[in-house]
Amino acid sequence: MGNYIAIAAINRAHSVVSKQGIWEWFSQTSLMRELSEITEEALSSQQFRNNMERIKMENCQQIWKELIIGVIQKEKIDLSSILYDGTNYYTFIDTFNAHCSPAKRGKNKQGRTNLRQINYSLFCTAGGHIPLLYDTYEGNGNDYTHFPVSLQKFCEFFKGMINSGRIDN
């Protein structure tokens, strides 16, 4: 599972292709030499779905935190100025799809009230716009009422890192 997720992440950062095209992309990269045990079947779109289903939502924030702590430490990221962005994106998730509870009808800049949307907030560095912490919430919520919740999560996250000695304050 780890290799598939890593390959998918590299693909997204480098040269986005569909899940069905990931083998063709992968087989043309130098990754093929480093991960020669990876097969075409292992990179099928069905395997992507199988692997993503294994990642539990409650683990996503912890995975992200560990990743960003490593980046902050290794790259010595400047945390003296932080930006915040609260926004939404509409989806084409079917109205009767019960598997995605955050997707709800709400206001969006595109005026697509007929579509369900998911809201998210993002804290990032002012220099380089490196994402530090994200939060998703129901599409029928608004930035104004969710900002204090996101800010509290952000403060708790960074206080925890500072108190544990994992980053300098």
LINNORMO-V800744 format. One record per residue. N is the residue number from 0. PSI is psi in whole degrees, -180 to 180 (none if undefined). BURIAL is 1 if it has 24 or more other ideal C-beta (glycine too) atoms within 12 Angstrom, else 0. Layout:
n: {N;N}
psi: {PSI;PSI}
burial: {BURIAL;BURIAL}
This chain:
n: {0;1;2;3;4;5;6;7;8;9;10;11;12;13;14;15;16;17;18;19;20;21;22;23;24;25;26;27;28;29;30;31;32;33;34;35;36;37;38;39;40;41;42;43;44;45;46;47;48;49;50;51;52;53;54;55;56;57;58;59;60;61;62;63;64;65;66;67;68;69;70;71;72;73;74;75;76;77;78;79;80;81;82;83;84;85;86;87;88;89;90;91;92;93;94;95;96;97;98;99;100;101;102;103;104;105;106;107;108;109;110;111;112;113;114;115;116;117;118;119;120;121;122;123;124;125;126;127;128;129;130;131;132;133;134;135;136;137;138;139;140;141;142;143;144;145;146;147;148;149;150;151;152;153;154;155;156;157;158;159;160;161;162;163;164;165;166;167;168}
psi: {-42;-43;-42;-46;-42;-44;-43;-40;-44;-42;-45;-37;-27;-55;85;128;166;164;-32;-22;4;-35;-46;-44;-51;-44;-14;5;169;-12;-31;-38;-40;-32;54;-17;-12;132;167;-41;-37;-22;23;160;-31;-39;-34;-49;-42;-43;-41;-33;-22;-18;116;142;-40;-18;-18;-47;-40;-41;-46;-45;-45;-40;-48;-34;-44;-42;-45;-46;-49;-43;-2;56;134;118;19;-22;126;139;155;139;127;126;-174;164;139;155;171;28;130;143;-36;7;112;0;-14;80;-28;-22;110;161;135;-178;138;161;-24;-7;23;62;-13;-9;151;150;163;134;150;155;150;131;133;167;148;-41;115;-13;44;122;133;-47;138;161;136;151;168;142;-17;7;177;159;-40;-46;-23;-21;-48;-35;-48;-42;-41;-43;-43;-47;-43;-43;-50;-32;-42;-42;-41;-46;-30;-6;12;-23;158;150;none}
burial: {0;0;0;1;1;0;1;1;0;0;1;0;0;0;0;0;0;0;1;0;0;1;1;0;1;1;0;0;0;0;1;0;0;0;0;0;0;1;0;0;0;1;1;0;0;0;1;1;0;0;1;0;0;0;0;0;0;0;0;0;0;0;0;1;1;0;0;1;1;0;0;1;0;0;0;0;1;0;1;0;0;1;0;1;0;1;1;1;0;1;1;0;0;0;0;0;0;0;0;0;0;1;1;1;0;1;0;1;0;0;0;0;0;0;0;1;1;1;1;1;1;1;1;1;1;0;0;0;0;0;1;1;1;1;1;1;1;0;1;0;1;0;1;0;0;1;0;0;0;1;0;0;1;1;0;0;1;1;0;0;1;0;0;0;0;0;1;0;0}
